[in-house]
Amino acid sequence: MAGELGLSAIPEYRTPDGTRIDVAILKEEKKLVAIELEASFKWFPQRLLYDVVKAHRAGFPELWVVSNFTSKPGWIINYAGELGISLRILKEREVLEGLRVRLARL
């Protein structure tokens, strides 16, 4: 789908500091959306915080975390906002529609 819109979807995107982002959506060299897939319920707040830091350090303005976890840790969402990152926590079934809407705006 990204290719149809002139974008690149890169799985296991390597950041300059050596970490990895599960999927990176780029337009040419411009970083648009970092997507992280989180299945761990036990460590979800810690993983979410780590995902925010990774996306920020890599220069992504938007982070989508795909998880079936139902709680939304407000302070981490607020922290992402302080860093200038738009953070969305999506269910797996919401990702495709979210991508269509977000990528159509580009």
N, CA, C and O atoms as a MOPAC input file, in Angstrom:
PM7 MOZYME 1SCF
protein

 N      0.82300 1    -1.18700 1     0.00000 1
 C      0.00000 1     0.00000 1     0.00000 1
 C      0.87300 1     1.25800 1     0.00000 1
 O      0.57300 1     2.22200 1    -0.70500 1
 N      1.94100 1     1.25000 1     0.78200 1
 C      2.82700 1     2.41000 1     0.82400 1
 C      3.41300 1     2.68700 1    -0.55800 1
 O      3.50200 1     3.83900 1    -0.98300 1
 N      3.81100 1     1.62800 1    -1.25400 1
 C      4.38600 1     1.77900 1    -2.58300 1
 C      3.42300 1     2.42400 1    -3.56800 1
 O      3.84100 1     3.21200 1    -4.41600 1
 N      2.13500 1     2.09700 1    -3.46400 1
 C      1.13100 1     2.68000 1    -4.34700 1
 C      1.01800 1     4.19100 1    -4.14400 1
 O      0.61400 1     4.91700 1    -5.05200 1
 N      1.37400 1     4.65300 1    -2.95700 1
 C      1.29700 1     6.08000 1    -2.64700 1
 C      2.65000 1     6.78300 1    -2.78300 1
 O      2.79500 1     7.94200 1    -2.39400 1
 N      3.63000 1     6.08000 1    -3.33500 1
 C      4.94800 1     6.67600 1    -3.51400 1
 C      5.77400 1     6.72100 1    -2.24000 1
 O      6.70300 1     7.51900 1    -2.12100 1
 N      5.43200 1     5.86300 1    -1.29400 1
 C      6.14500 1     5.81600 1    -0.01300 1
 C      6.87700 1     4.48700 1     0.10900 1
 O      6.63800 1     3.55300 1    -0.65500 1
 N      7.77400 1     4.42600 1     1.08500 1
 C      8.48800 1     3.18300 1     1.37200 1
 C      8.10400 1     2.69300 1     2.75400 1
 O      8.00700 1     3.47400 1     3.70000 1
 N      7.88800 1     1.39600 1     2.85900 1
 C      7.67000 1     0.74600 1     4.15500 1
 C      8.87100 1    -0.16300 1     4.38200 1
 O      9.07200 1    -1.13400 1     3.65300 1
 N      9.66200 1     0.15600 1     5.39100 1
 C     10.89700 1    -0.58500 1     5.64000 1
 C     10.75900 1    -1.38000 1     6.93500 1
 O     10.69600 1    -0.79500 1     8.01600 1
 N     10.71000 1    -2.71500 1     6.83500 1
 C     10.65900 1    -3.52800 1     8.05800 1
 C     12.03200 1    -3.57000 1     8.72800 1
 O     13.06500 1    -3.52700 1     8.05900 1
 N     12.02500 1    -3.65500 1    10.04500 1
 C     13.26700 1    -3.73200 1    10.82900 1
 C     14.21200 1    -2.57700 1    10.48200 1
 O     15.39800 1    -2.77900 1    10.22300 1
 N     13.66000 1    -1.37600 1    10.48500 1
 C     14.43000 1    -0.16600 1    10.15900 1
 C     15.50400 1     0.06800 1    11.22500 1
 O     15.19800 1     0.15100 1    12.41400 1
 N     16.73500 1     0.17000 1    10.79900 1
 C     17.86000 1     0.42400 1    11.72000 1
 C     18.04400 1     1.92000 1    11.91100 1
 O     18.13900 1     2.67900 1    10.94600 1
 N     18.09200 1     2.33000 1    13.17300 1
 C     18.28600 1     3.73900 1    13.49500 1
 C     19.78300 1     4.02900 1    13.57500 1
 O     20.58500 1     3.10100 1    13.68000 1
 N     20.16700 1     5.30000 1    13.52900 1
 C     21.58700 1     5.63800 1    13.60600 1
 C     22.26600 1     5.15500 1    14.89700 1
 O     23.46900 1     4.89400 1    14.90700 1
 N     21.49200 1     5.03900 1    15.98200 1
 C     22.11000 1     4.60300 1    17.23900 1
 C     22.07000 1     3.08400 1    17.42900 1
 O     22.41000 1     2.58300 1    18.50100 1
 N     21.65200 1     2.34500 1    16.37800 1
 C     21.71700 1     0.89400 1    16.42000 1
 C     20.46800 1     0.18100 1    16.89600 1
 O     20.45500 1    -1.04800 1    16.95800 1
 N     19.41700 1     0.91200 1    17.23400 1
 C     18.16900 1     0.24700 1    17.61200 1
 C     17.36500 1    -0.04400 1    16.35400 1
 O     17.74200 1     0.36600 1    15.25600 1
 N     16.26400 1    -0.74800 1    16.52200 1
 C     15.42600 1    -1.07900 1    15.38000 1
 C     13.99200 1    -0.64600 1    15.62900 1
 O     13.48200 1    -0.72400 1    16.74700 1
 N     13.35900 1    -0.19200 1    14.56800 1
 C     11.93600 1     0.12500 1    14.57900 1
 C     11.27600 1    -0.93500 1    13.69900 1
 O     11.76100 1    -1.22600 1    12.60600 1
 N     10.17600 1    -1.50800 1    14.17300 1
 C      9.56400 1    -2.63600 1    13.46800 1
 C      9.24700 1    -2.31500 1    12.00800 1
 O      9.59800 1    -3.08500 1    11.11400 1
 N      8.58900 1    -1.18900 1    11.76500 1
 C      8.28800 1    -0.75800 1    10.39600 1
 C      8.42000 1     0.75800 1    10.34600 1
 O      7.87600 1     1.46600 1    11.19400 1
 N      9.14200 1     1.24500 1     9.35300 1
 C      9.28200 1     2.68800 1     9.14800 1
 C      8.61200 1     3.05000 1     7.83000 1
 O      8.82000 1     2.38600 1     6.81400 1
 N      7.81400 1     4.10000 1     7.85500 1
 C      7.18300 1     4.62000 1     6.64400 1
 C      7.92300 1     5.90600 1     6.27600 1
 O      7.99000 1     6.85300 1     7.06000 1
 N      8.47400 1     5.91300 1     5.06000 1
 C      9.27600 1     7.04200 1     4.58800 1
 C      8.72900 1     7.56300 1     3.26800 1
 O      8.15800 1     6.81100 1     2.47800 1
 N      8.90800 1     8.84800 1     3.04000 1
 C      8.64300 1     9.44200 1     1.73100 1
 C      9.98600 1     9.96100 1     1.25700 1
 O     10.49700 1    10.97100 1     1.74100 1
 N     10.54800 1     9.23100 1     0.28000 1
 C     11.93200 1     9.45000 1    -0.13200 1
 C     12.79800 1     9.26900 1     1.11500 1
 O     12.83600 1     8.16600 1     1.66100 1
 N     13.47900 1    10.28300 1     1.57800 1
 C     14.29700 1    10.14400 1     2.79300 1
 C     13.60600 1    10.72000 1     4.03400 1
 O     14.13000 1    10.62100 1     5.14300 1
 N     12.43200 1    11.31900 1     3.84200 1
 C     11.72700 1    11.94800 1     4.95900 1
 C     11.01100 1    10.89100 1     5.80600 1
 O     10.24800 1    10.07700 1     5.28600 1
 N     11.26400 1    10.91700 1     7.09400 1
 C     10.64600 1     9.96700 1     8.02500 1
 C      9.24000 1    10.45500 1     8.37300 1
 O      9.04500 1    11.59700 1     8.78700 1
 N      8.26200 1     9.55700 1     8.19200 1
 C      6.87500 1     9.92900 1     8.44100 1
 C      6.29800 1     9.25000 1     9.67200 1
 O      5.86300 1     9.92300 1    10.60700 1
 N      6.29200 1     7.91600 1     9.67900 1
 C      5.64800 1     7.16600 1    10.75600 1
 C      6.52600 1     5.98800 1    11.14700 1
 O      6.99200 1     5.23300 1    10.29300 1
 N      6.74400 1     5.84100 1    12.45300 1
 C      7.37800 1     4.64400 1    13.00400 1
 C      6.24800 1     3.76300 1    13.54300 1
 O      5.34700 1     4.24500 1    14.22900 1
 N      6.30600 1     2.47700 1    13.22700 1
 C      5.28300 1     1.54600 1    13.70000 1
 C      5.96800 1     0.46600 1    14.52700 1
 O      6.90200 1    -0.18800 1    14.06300 1
 N      5.49400 1     0.28800 1    15.75000 1
 C      6.02000 1    -0.75100 1    16.63800 1
 C      4.90700 1    -1.74200 1    16.95200 1
 O      3.76000 1    -1.35300 1    17.16900 1
 N      5.25200 1    -3.01000 1    16.97300 1
 C      4.31400 1    -4.08300 1    17.27900 1
 C      4.62900 1    -4.59300 1    18.67300 1
 O      5.71600 1    -5.12000 1    18.91100 1
 N      3.69000 1    -4.44300 1    19.59600 1
 C      3.91800 1    -4.83500 1    20.98900 1
 C      2.89600 1    -5.86500 1    21.43400 1
 O      1.69200 1    -5.60800 1    21.43800 1
 N      3.39000 1    -7.02500 1    21.80500 1
 C      2.52100 1    -8.10400 1    22.27500 1
 C      2.65300 1    -8.33600 1    23.77900 1
 O      1.86700 1    -9.08300 1    24.36000 1
 N      3.63000 1    -7.70700 1    24.40600 1
 C      3.88400 1    -7.94600 1    25.82000 1
 C      2.96900 1    -7.09600 1    26.69600 1
 O      3.08600 1    -5.87100 1    26.72900 1
 N      2.06500 1    -7.75600 1    27.39900 1
 C      1.18700 1    -7.03200 1    28.31000 1
 C      1.89600 1    -6.72500 1    29.62200 1
 O      1.66500 1    -5.67700 1    30.22500 1
 N      2.75200 1    -7.62700 1    30.06100 1
 C      3.42400 1    -7.47100 1    31.34800 1
 C      4.30200 1    -6.22000 1    31.38700 1
 O      4.32700 1    -5.50600 1    32.38900 1
 N      5.01200 1    -5.96100 1    30.30700 1
 C      5.95400 1    -4.84100 1    30.26900 1
 C      5.48500 1    -3.71600 1    29.36300 1
 O      6.30000 1    -2.91800 1    28.90100 1
 N      4.19500 1    -3.64000 1    29.10300 1
 C      3.70800 1    -2.68300 1    28.11600 1
 C      4.10800 1    -1.23500 1    28.40700 1
 O      4.59800 1    -0.57300 1    27.49200 1
 N      3.93300 1    -0.70400 1    29.60700 1
 C      4.33000 1     0.69600 1    29.81800 1
 C      5.81700 1     0.94100 1    29.54900 1
 O      6.18500 1     1.96400 1    28.97200 1
 N      6.65900 1     0.01200 1    29.96400 1
 C      8.09600 1     0.15900 1    29.73000 1
 C      8.41500 1     0.08900 1    28.23700 1
 O      9.23300 1     0.86100 1    27.73800 1
 N      7.76500 1    -0.84000 1    27.52400 1
 C      7.99200 1    -0.98400 1    26.09200 1
 C      7.48700 1     0.26500 1    25.34700 1
 O      8.12800 1     0.74500 1    24.41200 1
 N      6.34600 1     0.77200 1    25.77200 1
 C      5.79000 1     1.96600 1    25.14800 1
 C      6.73600 1     3.15400 1    25.31300 1
 O      6.97500 1     3.89500 1    24.36000 1
 N      7.26500 1     3.33200 1    26.49800 1
 C      8.21600 1     4.41800 1    26.74200 1
 C      9.45500 1     4.24300 1    25.87000 1
 O      9.92900 1     5.20500 1    25.26700 1
 N      9.97900 1     3.02700 1    25.79900 1
 C     11.14500 1     2.73800 1    24.96300 1
 C     10.84700 1     3.03600 1    23.49100 1
 O     11.69300 1     3.58300 1    22.78300 1
 N      9.65500 1     2.68100 1    23.03600 1
 C      9.27000 1     2.95600 1    21.65200 1
 C      9.23400 1     4.45900 1    21.37000 1
 O      9.66900 1     4.90300 1    20.30800 1
 N      8.72000 1     5.23600 1    22.31500 1
 C      8.68200 1     6.69200 1    22.16800 1
 C     10.09600 1     7.24900 1    22.05900 1
 O     10.37600 1     8.07400 1    21.18900 1
 N     10.97700 1     6.80400 1    22.92700 1
 C     12.36400 1     7.29000 1    22.91400 1
 C     13.04000 1     6.91400 1    21.59500 1
 O     13.72400 1     7.74100 1    20.99200 1
 N     12.85400 1     5.66900 1    21.14400 1
 C     13.46000 1     5.24400 1    19.87200 1
 C     12.96400 1     6.10300 1    18.71800 1
 O     13.76500 1     6.57800 1    17.91300 1
 N     11.66500 1     6.30500 1    18.62900 1
 C     11.10300 1     7.09000 1    17.53200 1
 C     11.61500 1     8.53000 1    17.57300 1
 O     11.93800 1     9.10800 1    16.53600 1
 N     11.68600 1     9.09700 1    18.75800 1
 C     12.18600 1    10.47000 1    18.90900 1
 C     13.64400 1    10.57100 1    18.48400 1
 O     14.00900 1    11.45900 1    17.71300 1
 N     14.47000 1     9.67400 1    18.97900 1
 C     15.90300 1     9.70600 1    18.64900 1
 C     16.15100 1     9.47000 1    17.16700 1
 O     17.12900 1     9.97200 1    16.61300 1
 N     15.26800 1     8.70400 1    16.51900 1
 C     15.43900 1     8.42600 1    15.09000 1
 C     14.85500 1     9.54300 1    14.21800 1
 O     15.07700 1     9.55500 1    13.00700 1
 N     14.11500 1    10.47800 1    14.81600 1
 C     13.60200 1    11.61400 1    14.06400 1
 C     12.22900 1    11.43600 1    13.43800 1
 O     11.89000 1    12.13200 1    12.48100 1
 N     11.43600 1    10.51300 1    13.96700 1
 C     10.07700 1    10.31900 1    13.44800 1
 C      9.10800 1    11.24300 1    14.17600 1
 O      9.16100 1    11.33200 1    15.40200 1
 N      8.22500 1    11.93300 1    13.45400 1
 C      7.26000 1    12.81800 1    14.10200 1
 C      6.02100 1    12.07700 1    14.61000 1
 O      5.24100 1    12.62000 1    15.39300 1
 N      5.85100 1    10.83200 1    14.15800 1
 C      4.64300 1    10.08600 1    14.51600 1
 C      5.01600 1     8.64400 1    14.83900 1
 O      5.85000 1     8.03700 1    14.16700 1
 N      4.38000 1     8.10600 1    15.88300 1
 C      4.61400 1     6.72400 1    16.30700 1
 C      3.27900 1     6.03100 1    16.48600 1
 O      2.39300 1     6.52800 1    17.18100 1
 N      3.14600 1     4.87900 1    15.85100 1
 C      1.98100 1     4.03300 1    16.05000 1
 C      2.44800 1     2.77700 1    16.74900 1
 O      3.38400 1     2.11700 1    16.29900 1
 N      1.80200 1     2.44800 1    17.84000 1
 C      2.09300 1     1.21600 1    18.56000 1
 C      0.88400 1     0.30400 1    18.39300 1
 O     -0.23000 1     0.64800 1    18.79000 1
 N      1.12000 1    -0.85800 1    17.80400 1
 C      0.05200 1    -1.82000 1    17.55200 1
 C      0.06600 1    -2.82400 1    18.68600 1
 O      1.04700 1    -3.54200 1    18.88500 1
 N     -1.04200 1    -2.86900 1    19.43700 1
 C     -1.13100 1    -3.74700 1    20.59900 1
 C     -2.59500 1    -3.97500 1    20.93400 1
 O     -3.44800 1    -3.13100 1    20.65900 1
 N     -2.87000 1    -5.10600 1    21.52000 1
 C     -4.22000 1    -5.36500 1    22.01200 1
 C     -4.36500 1    -4.98700 1    23.48000 1
 O     -5.39200 1    -5.26600 1    24.09800 1
 N     -3.33100 1    -4.35000 1    24.04100 1
 C     -3.38200 1    -3.88900 1    25.41600 1
 C     -4.44600 1    -2.81100 1    25.53000 1
 O     -4.50400 1    -1.91600 1    24.68700 1
 N     -5.28800 1    -2.87700 1    26.55100 1
 C     -6.43400 1    -1.97200 1    26.63000 1
 C     -6.15700 1    -0.66700 1    27.37200 1
 O     -6.84400 1     0.32600 1    27.13200 1
 N     -5.19200 1    -0.64500 1    28.24600 1
 C     -4.91400 1     0.56600 1    29.01400 1
 C     -4.01800 1     1.50600 1    28.21900 1
 O     -3.13800 1     1.06500 1    27.47900 1
 N     -4.25300 1     2.81000 1    28.37900 1
 C     -3.42200 1     3.81300 1    27.72400 1
 C     -2.72200 1     4.64300 1    28.80600 1
 O     -3.33700 1     5.52100 1    29.41300 1
 N     -1.45200 1     4.36800 1    29.04200 1
 C     -0.72200 1     5.11600 1    30.07200 1
 C     -0.60900 1     6.59400 1    29.70500 1
 O      0.22500 1     6.97900 1    28.88500 1
 N     -1.45100 1     7.40700 1    30.31700 1
 C     -1.54100 1     8.82000 1    29.97600 1
 C     -0.25100 1     9.59000 1    30.06700 1
 O      0.02200 1    10.44900 1    29.22800 1
 N      0.55800 1     9.29400 1    31.08300 1
 C      1.77800 1    10.08400 1    31.23400 1
 C      2.75200 1     9.83100 1    30.10100 1
 O      3.51300 1    10.72800 1    29.73900 1
 N      2.75100 1     8.63700 1    29.53300 1
 C      3.65600 1     8.36000 1    28.41700 1
 C      3.15200 1     9.06100 1    27.16200 1
 O      3.94600 1     9.57200 1    26.37300 1
 N      1.85900 1     9.08600 1    26.97800 1
 C      1.29100 1     9.81100 1    25.84000 1
 C      1.61400 1    11.29800 1    25.97300 1
 O      1.96200 1    11.94500 1    24.98500 1
 N      1.50200 1    11.84100 1    27.17700 1
 C      1.84900 1    13.24300 1    27.41000 1
 C      3.33500 1    13.49100 1    27.16900 1
 O      3.71300 1    14.51400 1    26.59900 1
 N      4.17000 1    12.56100 1    27.60100 1
 C      5.61700 1    12.69700 1    27.40200 1
 C      5.95100 1    12.70500 1    25.91400 1
 O      6.77200 1    13.50400 1    25.46500 1
 N      5.32100 1    11.82100 1    25.15500 1
 C      5.54300 1    11.79800 1    23.70500 1
 C      5.19500 1    13.16200 1    23.11500 1
 O      5.92400 1    13.68200 1    22.27100 1
 N      4.07800 1    13.74100 1    23.56100 1
 C      3.68300 1    15.06100 1    23.09000 1
 C      4.70900 1    16.12300 1    23.42600 1
 O      4.97500 1    17.01200 1    22.61700 1
 N      5.29200 1    16.03600 1    24.62100 1
 C      6.33800 1    16.98200 1    25.00700 1
 C      7.55500 1    16.87400 1    24.09400 1
 O      8.23600 1    17.86700 1    23.83600 1
 N      7.82400 1    15.66900 1    23.60800 1
 C      8.94700 1    15.45500 1    22.68300 1
 C      8.59100 1    15.83200 1    21.24900 1
 O      9.45700 1    15.84600 1    20.37400 1
 N      7.31800 1    16.13600 1    21.01100 1
 C      6.87900 1    16.49300 1    19.66600 1
 C      6.47200 1    15.30500 1    18.82100 1
 O      6.42600 1    15.39600 1    17.59400 1
 N      6.17500 1    14.18700 1    19.47200 1
 C      5.77800 1    12.97700 1    18.75200 1
 C      4.28300 1    12.75100 1    18.93100 1
 O      3.75700 1    12.78100 1    20.04300 1
 N      3.62300 1    12.52500 1    17.81400 1
 C      2.21300 1    12.14100 1    17.85700 1
 C      2.17300 1    10.63200 1    18.07100 1
 O      2.65100 1     9.87500 1    17.22700 1
 N      1.60900 1    10.19000 1    19.18900 1
 C      1.57000 1     8.77600 1    19.55400 1
 C      0.15000 1     8.25300 1    19.45400 1
 O     -0.78200 1     8.82800 1    20.01500 1
 N      0.00000 1     7.14900 1    18.72600 1
 C     -1.29200 1     6.47400 1    18.64300 1
 C     -1.09500 1     5.02300 1    19.04000 1
 O     -0.13600 1     4.37400 1    18.62200 1
 N     -2.01100 1     4.52400 1    19.85000 1
 C     -2.01200 1     3.10400 1    20.20700 1
 C     -3.20400 1     2.49100 1    19.49500 1
 O     -4.35200 1     2.86100 1    19.74000 1
 N     -2.91400 1     1.54600 1    18.60900 1
 C     -3.93800 1     0.97500 1    17.74600 1
 C     -4.08200 1    -0.52100 1    17.96300 1
 O     -3.12400 1    -1.21500 1    18.30200 1
 N     -5.28100 1    -0.99200 1    17.76200 1
 C     -5.51400 1    -2.43100 1    17.69100 1
 C     -5.09000 1    -2.89100 1    16.29800 1
 O     -5.05400 1    -2.10200 1    15.35300 1
 N     -4.77700 1    -4.15500 1    16.19100 1
 C     -4.30600 1    -4.68600 1    14.91100 1
 C     -5.27700 1    -4.38000 1    13.77700 1
 O     -4.85200 1    -4.02400 1    12.67800 1
 N     -6.55000 1    -4.51200 1    14.02700 1
 C     -7.54800 1    -4.30200 1    12.96900 1
 C     -7.65900 1    -2.82600 1    12.55500 1
 O     -8.21100 1    -2.52900 1    11.49600 1
 N     -7.14800 1    -1.91000 1    13.36600 1
 C     -7.23900 1    -0.48500 1    13.06000 1
 C     -6.07400 1     0.02200 1    12.21400 1
 O     -6.13600 1     1.12700 1    11.67500 1
 N     -5.03400 1    -0.76000 1    12.09400 1
 C     -3.82100 1    -0.29100 1    11.42900 1
 C     -4.04700 1    -0.00200 1     9.95100 1
 O     -3.66200 1     1.06400 1     9.46800 1
 N     -4.65000 1    -0.90900 1     9.23900 1
 C     -4.83500 1    -0.72500 1     7.80400 1
 C     -5.64100 1     0.53300 1     7.51100 1
 O     -5.27200 1     1.32500 1     6.64400 1
 N     -6.73200 1     0.71300 1     8.23000 1
 C     -7.53300 1     1.92100 1     8.01800 1
 C     -6.75300 1     3.17100 1     8.41000 1
 O     -6.81600 1     4.18600 1     7.71700 1
 N     -6.02400 1     3.10200 1     9.51100 1
 C     -5.20500 1     4.23200 1     9.94000 1
 C     -4.16500 1     4.60100 1     8.90300 1
 O     -3.92400 1     5.78200 1     8.65200 1
 N     -3.54700 1     3.59500 1     8.29800 1
 C     -2.55900 1     3.85400 1     7.25400 1
 C     -3.20500 1     4.50900 1     6.04000 1
 O     -2.65600 1     5.44900 1     5.46600 1
 N     -4.36100 1     4.01400 1     5.65800 1
 C     -5.04800 1     4.60900 1     4.49700 1
 C     -5.33200 1     6.09300 1     4.73600 1
 O     -5.07200 1     6.93300 1     3.87500 1
 N     -5.86400 1     6.39500 1     5.90500 1
 C     -6.21900 1     7.78500 1     6.22400 1
 C     -4.96700 1     8.64600 1     6.30800 1
 O     -4.91100 1     9.71900 1     5.70700 1
 N     -3.96600 1     8.18800 1     7.04800 1
 C     -2.74900 1     8.98100 1     7.25600 1
 C     -1.99300 1     9.19100 1     5.95100 1
 O     -1.56400 1    10.30600 1     5.65300 1
 N     -1.83000 1     8.13800 1     5.18200 1
 C     -1.04600 1     8.23600 1     3.96000 1
 C     -1.78600 1     9.00600 1     2.86400 1
 O     -1.14800 1     9.59700 1     1.99200 1
 N     -3.10500 1     9.00900 1     2.89600 1
 C     -3.87700 1     9.75600 1     1.91600 1
 C     -3.68500 1    11.26900 1     2.09300 1
 O     -3.86700 1    12.03300 1     1.14500 1
 N     -3.31700 1    11.69900 1     3.30500 1
 C     -3.10500 1    13.12300 1     3.57600 1
 C     -1.77700 1    13.64100 1     3.02600 1
 O     -1.54900 1    14.85000 1     2.98400 1
 N     -0.91300 1    12.73700 1     2.60800 1
 C      0.42000 1    13.16100 1     2.14600 1
 C      0.44500 1    13.60700 1     0.70300 1
 O      1.49900 1    13.98700 1     0.19200 1

